[in-house]
Amino acid sequence: MKDEHLLQAFNVWEELSLSQADVIAYQSRLKYIFDEEAKLEDVKHMAEQKGIEEAKEEIANNLLVNNMDIDFISKITGLSMERIEEIKERLIQTNDDQQR
């Protein structure tokens, strides 16, 4: 069909002529697609947050290697003092393992 108005009218007529079962199936499929898109957005957000957290921990690790103060590292990275202590312990353990 080359007439745009005729094509639009045909599409509207086709939509109006759907049975109730067809409408329900269409709406269900549409809901499924929206739900899947929302799941993908959630996964994307979680991956971004994990990447940010890993970057903060890597920065904390590098600052600890350079003997920076834990309070300073917490202010710079936003990590808790407890988390920085855990990173420090892991760093000490790694160094001890390498020296053996």
C-alpha positions in Angstrom: 0.0 0.0 0.0 1.4 3.3 -1.0 -1.2 5.6 0.5 -0.1 6.3 4.1 -3.6 7.3 5.3 -5.0 4.1 3.9 -2.2 2.0 5.6 -2.9 3.7 8.9 -6.6 3.1 8.6 -6.0 -0.5 7.8 -3.7 -0.9 10.8 -6.3 0.7 13.1 -9.1 -1.5 11.6 -6.8 -4.6 12.2 -6.3 -3.6 15.8 -10.0 -3.0 16.4 -10.9 -6.4 14.9 -8.8 -8.4 17.2 -10.6 -10.9 19.4 -10.5 -10.5 23.2 -8.2 -13.5 23.3 -5.9 -11.8 20.8 -5.9 -8.6 22.8 -5.0 -10.5 26.0 -2.3 -12.4 24.3 -0.9 -9.1 22.9 -1.0 -7.4 26.2 0.6 -10.4 27.9 3.4 -10.4 25.4 3.9 -6.7 25.8 4.1 -7.0 29.6 6.6 -9.8 29.2 8.8 -7.6 27.0 8.6 -4.7 29.4 9.4 -7.0 32.4 12.5 -8.4 30.5 13.7 -4.8 29.7 13.3 -3.9 33.4 15.4 -7.0 34.4 18.1 -6.0 32.0 18.2 -2.5 33.4 18.5 -3.9 36.9 21.3 -6.2 35.9 23.1 -3.3 34.2 22.7 -1.1 37.3 24.0 -3.9 39.6 27.0 -4.4 37.3 27.8 -0.7 37.3 27.6 -0.6 41.0 29.9 -3.6 41.4 32.4 -2.0 39.0 32.4 1.2 41.0 32.8 -0.8 44.3 35.7 -2.8 42.8 37.4 0.4 41.6 37.1 2.0 45.1 38.7 -1.2 46.6 41.5 -1.1 44.1 42.1 2.6 44.9 42.1 1.7 48.7 44.5 -1.1 48.0 46.9 1.2 46.2 46.7 3.8 48.9 47.4 1.2 51.6 50.5 0.0 49.6 51.7 3.6 49.8 51.1 3.7 53.6 48.3 6.2 53.5 46.1 6.6 56.6 43.0 4.5 56.8 40.9 7.6 57.8 42.2 9.4 54.7 41.4 6.4 52.5 37.9 6.2 53.8 37.3 9.9 53.0 38.7 9.5 49.5 36.9 6.3 48.6 33.8 6.4 50.6 34.5 2.9 51.9 33.9 2.1 55.6 36.9 1.9 57.9 36.0 -1.8 58.5 36.1 -2.5 54.8 39.5 -0.8 54.5 40.8 -2.9 57.4 39.6 -6.0 55.6 41.5 -4.9 52.5 44.6 -4.1 54.6 44.5 -7.6 56.2 44.1 -9.2 52.8 47.1 -7.2 51.6 49.2 -8.2 54.6 48.2 -11.9 54.1 49.2 -11.7 50.4 52.5 -10.2 51.3 53.1 -12.9 53.9 52.3 -15.6 51.4 54.7 -14.1 48.8 57.5 -14.0 51.3 57.3 -17.7 52.2 
